[in-house]
Amino acid sequence: QKEVEQNSGPLSVPEGAIASLNCTYSDRGSQSFFWYRQYSGKSPELIMFIYSNGDKEDGRFTAQLNKASQYVSLLIRDSQPSDSATYLCALIYMDTGRRALTFGSGTRLQVQP
Amino acid sequence: DAGITQSPRYKITETGRQVTLMCHQTWSHSYMFWYRQDLGHGLRLIYYSAAADITDKGEVPDGYVVSRSKTENFPLTLESATRSQTSVYFCASRGTGSSGANVLTFGAGSRLTVL
């Protein structure tokens, strides 16, 4: 099992601020990285994925990947109360010749109106 | 309706009873997965299936059995439920998103309580 570490939070930010969510991982061979959002009592839904070092932007969301330092981040600009949820980091790594997906335990984000 | 559906959504059972959680998807995705989610542990893979009649263990398979006789269905059975199996169970299938990425889509979840 490859480790994916996330601060459980809660991370509290005021409405309109930038929320920064971080994830570190242990396996240098990890290939693909995903951010899922999970509202309380609901199932996870994919927000973004990133494969290459650098930044990837999609609307208010930016994923940042630094493979040398083994971290991946999610920035949420102009945070809204509707962004309040748990954010799960996930990655794909090779496990005995097959691709495996593992999840972090998530960071709870609270956006204060 | 297109999508992935799980049933039952809520189940209370007693220790030692057999329980089956159902999962059905309409996309004809090859890959299907069962996860459990517990506080502090995130999502942990129980079993997955690459196609009909092909299944494999995940991280926490003990006490669970799966089958996949048809592409669209992937039931999960707890042969003799234990209290430690109280959890929220998510079924997921994997398809290719519009961007080409392999995307996991989750069902709504089944909340199981074992007394």
Interface residues (C-beta under 8 A of the other chain):
Chain A: Q1 S8 S32 F34 K42 S43 P44 E45 L46 F49 L88 A100 L101 T102 F103 G104 S105 G106
Chain B: G40 H41 G42 L43 R44 L45 E59 F90 G97 S99 A101 N102 V103 L104 T105 F106 G107 A108 G109
